[in-house]
């Protein structure tokens, strides 16, 4: 086991100051690649091993489970201490606290945590039931509700603050949404924070118990905290608690989801007497890359300021390329990737293509496929959101929380048990009218009036299955045993054919889930299914990155890339209107400084090579083509673009296809060749084309022109069809 004094001797002067600081609050301004994680880890290890702090009196909060796990492993390898050491995300800490105090809130201890997909499904159901106004989509409503929760606004407060019919409608949806979550014994991710904060604020005994137990509270990535997380930190830090936060205001890129860079800028006001230490020596990138990054971010006004430097080589100057089309940009990028691999010895796993939005991945995916270059797209459909995996998880959810209506509706007829919409409605009315436990009601489905004979027998079998699975949980059976019993006895696995490639892929995903369950049981033999579900429900997209897939080029958004690094980075789409990003129908980005920080994050992911590319005349509906981004000039890269790019050929026009002669209308169910099925929420003529706003169930609706791809109408307005 390494000794702490030996490790600490390897630190630079500023890192050592941060590790050794005692006696007051501390703000560590840690520049990109400056050894932030190592410094924070050694500070924790030093407090435990050298100062003798009880592990139970130290709380370390991070922003991903992966980061928390890595930090915990490092601390344990240095100090040998494991028991009582609490490291995790704000959400996981609040979930842990809420499970311990669930009875005070009238919730089951095994409450369900709804992810973004679950929330959108609930909202989609509310939209259908209420026939809401145009433009109110599940994604847009989810964003508005999340924003209100981040600002601690209740449904009642939202209704009082509403100034027009649209705002009143949103407030009504918010209230209905919260009501459905409460009925299901469920929280969404925002609720974990707001209800956790409410527990601490409204109950002196609970506040004294949790806030009084920690002598040291440490927070990583503090620039990404929102208003609720900031207040949670304040609530957990009474007088006598030493707070240490680490972060980089120049990498604050989540303002759109509530993060407040002001939390870092105003730290000394909130924690008087705090010392500020800057980590400015960079151990990641070459000097040439750092100079471009520093020139760019120095244009921001809202920053504390730092100067990154490196003792390493100057390296190859970053490149800037201007292309005539997206396909040319993708071709150029993969030409460079093959050259770097063949001539300079880099591997595909050393390289990443970064872009502003998920939609930009298409030409790069296509080019990688055409050249048969292995690639992985990060940030698309997460493993635990894949249909077959979600089905399995919903079975497990209902075993633990029978009141979870969303999960129950998903499994009640999966596989088919003859339970149609009418039978399900009769069943739910019976449960609501009698107050009976849903699983108990299933077992006695034969007594429920209005059910078909097939539905009665199917529900009764499902009820017996769930009761037996609950018995396994109560007996302390491993999580894997419960899951295997449910999937086998439910008949779910019987529906997959070994001759169907798609079914084979789904079975492989279920096998991967089985492996996750087995691994959890090995590492946590006493936790069982409740422990596994508590852990899985808190995973985020940032935890899904496959860092072990060394043979593949990584394709990901700039937001997903934060915290990662690659030898060679291709930052694509550096155009005005794309980066900085302008939303359709607007002339300017909402927060230019945050967009500049986003490009700064992209540049500083590169260790040895950086190529930034722009597309002349990129077409985005509602956004005029703007040419190369102003950020290229601000970073000192624009001159390089002129010298490295041959005279551009005429901008290639995309081949148009004839749109469907029938008119489109709000309420149409359509199929897009890339995005799949979606619901038209807005439709209007644009010359000979149609401009459609379509909700495909993503974070935001897509704005599409019918002249470029065939968009098939599946169902006309007024017909009903479930998109799930």
Secondary structure by P-SEA (a helix, b strand, c coil): cccaaaaaaaccaaaaaaaacccbbbbbbcccccaaaaaaaaaaaaaacccccccccbbbbbccaaaaaaaaaaaaaaccccccbbbbcaaaaaaaaaaaaccccccccbbbbbcaaaaaaaaaaaaaaacccccccaaaaaaaaaaaaaacccaaaaaaacccaaaaaaaaaaaaaaaaaaaaccccaaaaaaaaaaaaaccaaaaaaccccccbbbbcccccccaaaaaaaaaaccccbbbbbbbbccccccccccccccccccccccccbbbbbbbcccccccaaaaaaaaaaccccccccbbbbbbcccccccbbbbbbccaaaaaaaaaaaaaaaaaccccccccbbbbbcccccaaaaaaaaaaacbbbbbcccccccccaaaaaaaaaaaaaacccaaaaaaaccccccccccaaaaaaaaaaaaaacccaaaaaaaccccccccaaaaaaaaaaaaaaaaaaaaaaacccaaaaaaaaaaaaccccccccccaaaaaaaaaaaaaaaaaaaaaaacccccaaaaaaaaaacccccccccccccbbbbbcccccccccccbbbbccccccccccccccccccccaaaaaaaaaaaaaccccbbbbbbbccccccccccccccccccccccaaaaaaacccccccccccccccccccccccccccccccccccccbbbbcccbbbbbccccccbbbbbbcccbbbbbcccccbbbbcc
